Amino acid sequence: MSCEQSGMHRSSERISVADIAAQPGGVEALQRRVHELRSSGIHFAANAIEREMDALNLR
C-alpha cells in the first residue's frame, strides 16, 4: 500500500519560522529546536533557523 493510499503522506506545505514564532511560546520553541539540532550535530539546520530568526528580529 502506498503512502497516498494509506493517508499517511506528509503535506508539501512547510511551516515557516514566522508561523512558529507567532504562536504562544513559539520563540522559545525555536530556540529549543536550535539547541537540539546543534546538540545532534545538525548545524546547517540550526543555522538556517537562526538566519530566519535574525531576519525577523526574533533574537
Steps between C-alpha positions, in 0.01 A plus 500: 500500500644838407517792739237685302259210521547462873451872562837528670675731257643827622380832376735679265417821682766611749446694817717810507707632786268803503197272539659318792618824663147643480368221723505534879841376612613479139827689536599282796408189300722616214788564739459150648495350150820682405664365815377144424630519144840629611523229767435242229766652274248629246647847475376586150137476613566692821676771298206525260253548785725758663534693172123516466464606865759775443316619190183527707685667793403218733837452669 
